[in-house]
C-alpha cells in the first residue's frame, strides 16, 4: 500500500509521552499500523497498573491530543514486552488484525449484538469488540442506521453522537449497559 505514514516520529513520541503521563500507565509505545481496510493508522500499547477501560483511555487521549494522534487501536496489558537489553520487543507486540482487533471474543450480550450489527452494516465478514465503526468505512448515514438497529435489536435508545464519541464495539457496549441500568443517563436519540 502506498499510503504515507499517519504520524511522524515526533507525533509517535508525543503520543507515547501522553500515554506515560496517565497516572495508571507505567510503560508505553506507539507504532504506525497498516492494512488493506484501514490503510495506515496509529496503534498504542500501554502497560497499566490496574484495570483501565478502552473508553477511559480514549477519552483521556482525546482531551490531550489532536484527533489525528488518537490511536485507532489501544492495547493495554500489565507490561510491554522488552528484549534482554531493555528495548521494546516490537516482534512480541500484539499485531492488529482485520476484524477481532484484540483477538478476544465478545464478552457481553451487548458486545455480541454490536459485533453482528457492525459486520452487517459495514459489509465485512466479522468485527471484534476492539474494532471501531469508522475503521471499516462507517459514516454518519450508517451511524444513523446503527442507532435504529440498536433500538430494534436491544430495545434501547442511543443518541447518534454516542457512535461518534464511542465508535468501538466495546466502548459503545459500555454505554448501552449504562443505558440499561440507568435509562435517564443517555438522552433520547438526537437526530
C-alpha positions in Angstrom: 0.0 0.0 0.0 1.3 3.5 -0.9 -0.3 5.5 1.9 2.0 7.8 3.7 2.5 7.2 7.4 -0.1 8.8 9.6 2.4 10.2 12.1 5.9 11.4 12.2 8.5 10.2 14.8 7.7 13.4 16.8 4.0 12.5 16.7 4.7 9.0 17.9 6.9 10.4 20.7 4.1 12.8 21.7 1.6 10.0 21.8 3.9 7.9 23.9 4.6 10.8 26.3 0.9 11.4 26.7 0.3 7.8 27.5 3.0 7.8 30.1 1.6 11.0 31.7 -1.5 9.0 32.7 -1.3 8.0 36.4 -2.0 4.3 35.8 0.4 3.9 32.9 3.8 2.5 33.7 5.2 1.9 30.2 4.1 2.7 26.7 4.9 2.8 23.0 3.2 3.8 19.8 3.6 2.5 16.2 2.1 3.0 12.8 0.0 0.1 11.6 -1.2 -0.7 8.1 -3.7 -3.0 6.5 -5.9 -3.2 3.4 -9.1 -2.0 5.1 -7.9 0.7 7.4 -4.9 2.0 5.4 -2.3 3.5 7.8 -3.3 4.1 11.4 -1.9 4.6 14.9 -1.6 1.7 17.4 -0.8 2.4 21.1 0.5 0.0 23.7 0.2 0.8 27.4 1.3 -1.1 30.5 -1.2 -0.3 33.2 -1.1 -0.8 37.0 -4.8 -1.6 37.3 -7.9 -2.1 35.1 -8.5 0.8 32.8 -11.2 0.7 30.1 -10.5 1.4 26.5 -13.1 4.2 26.6 -11.4 5.9 29.6 -8.1 5.8 27.8 -9.5 7.0 24.5 -11.3 9.9 26.3 -8.1 10.7 28.2 -6.1 10.8 25.0 -8.8 12.7 23.2 -8.7 15.6 25.6 -4.9 15.9 25.3 -4.1 15.2 21.7 -5.4 16.3 18.3 -7.8 13.9 16.7 -5.2 12.5 14.2 -3.0 11.4 17.1 -5.7 9.4 19.0 -4.8 5.9 18.1 -7.3 3.6 16.2 -6.2 0.7 18.4 -5.1 0.7 22.0 -3.7 -2.4 23.6 -3.4 -2.4 27.4 -1.6 -5.1 29.4 0.3 -5.5 32.7 3.6 -5.0 30.8 5.2 -4.1 27.5 7.4 -6.9 26.2 11.1 -6.0 26.2 14.3 -7.6 24.9 17.2 -8.6 27.1 18.8 -5.2 26.6 15.7 -3.4 27.8 14.4 -2.2 24.4 10.7 -2.7 23.4 10.4 -6.1 21.7 8.5 -5.0 18.6 8.1 -8.6 17.4 6.3 -9.6 20.6 3.8 -6.7 20.5 0.2 -7.9 19.5 -0.4 -7.3 15.8 -3.7 -5.6 14.8 -5.7 -7.8 12.5 -8.7 -7.3 10.2 -11.7 -7.8 12.5 -11.3 -9.1 16.0 -8.7 -6.4 16.6 -7.8 -7.6 20.0 -8.2 -11.3 19.3 -10.8 -11.6 22.1 -14.4 -12.7 21.6 -17.3 -10.5 22.7 -17.7 -10.6 26.4 -21.2 -9.4 26.9 -24.5 -9.7 25.1 -24.3 -6.1 24.1 -20.8 -6.7 22.5 -22.1 -9.8 20.6 -25.1 -7.9 19.2 -23.0 -4.8 18.3 -20.3 -7.0 16.6 -23.0 -8.6 14.4 -24.6 -5.2 13.7 -21.3 -3.6 12.7 -20.4 -6.5 10.4 -23.8 -6.4 8.7 -23.8 -2.6 8.3 -20.2 -2.3 7.2 -20.4 -5.4 5.0 -17.3 -7.1 6.5 -17.0 -10.8 7.5 -16.6 -10.2 11.2 -16.0 -7.5 13.7 -14.4 -7.8 17.1 -15.0 -5.9 20.3 -12.0 -3.7 19.8 -12.9 -2.7 16.3 -14.2 0.8 15.5 -17.2 1.7 13.4 -15.3 4.2 11.3 -12.2 1.9 10.8 -14.2 -0.2 8.4 -15.8 2.6 6.4 -18.6 3.7 8.7 -20.1 7.2 8.2 -22.9 9.3 9.5 -25.7 7.7 7.4 -24.6 4.3 8.6 -24.3 5.5 12.1 -27.9 6.6 11.9 -28.9 3.1 10.7 -26.9 1.6 13.6 -28.8 3.7 16.1 -32.1 2.4 14.6 -30.9 -1.2 14.6 -29.8 -0.9 18.3 -33.3 0.3 19.1 -34.9 -2.6 17.3 -32.4 -5.3 18.4 -31.9 -4.3 22.0 -34.8 -2.0 22.7 -32.6 0.8 23.9 -32.4 4.4 22.8 -28.9 5.5 21.9 -28.0 9.1 20.9 -26.4 9.3 17.4 -23.5 11.2 19.0 -22.7 8.1 21.0 -21.5 6.3 17.9 -19.0 9.2 17.3 -17.9 9.5 20.9 -17.5 5.7 21.4 -17.1 4.2 18.0 -15.5 0.9 19.1 -17.8 -2.0 19.9 -16.5 -2.4 23.5 -16.9 1.3 24.2 -20.4 1.5 22.8 -21.4 -1.6 24.7 -20.4 0.1 27.9 -22.7 2.9 27.1 -25.5 0.5 26.3 -25.0 -1.2 29.7 -25.2 2.1 31.4 -28.3 3.0 29.5 -29.9 -0.3 30.6 -29.1 0.3 34.3 -29.9 4.0 34.3 -32.1 4.8 31.3 -32.0 8.5 32.0 -28.2 8.6 31.7 -28.5 8.7 28.0 -30.8 11.3 26.5 -33.2 10.2 23.8 -31.9 9.9 20.3 -30.8 13.2 18.9 -31.3 13.0 15.2 
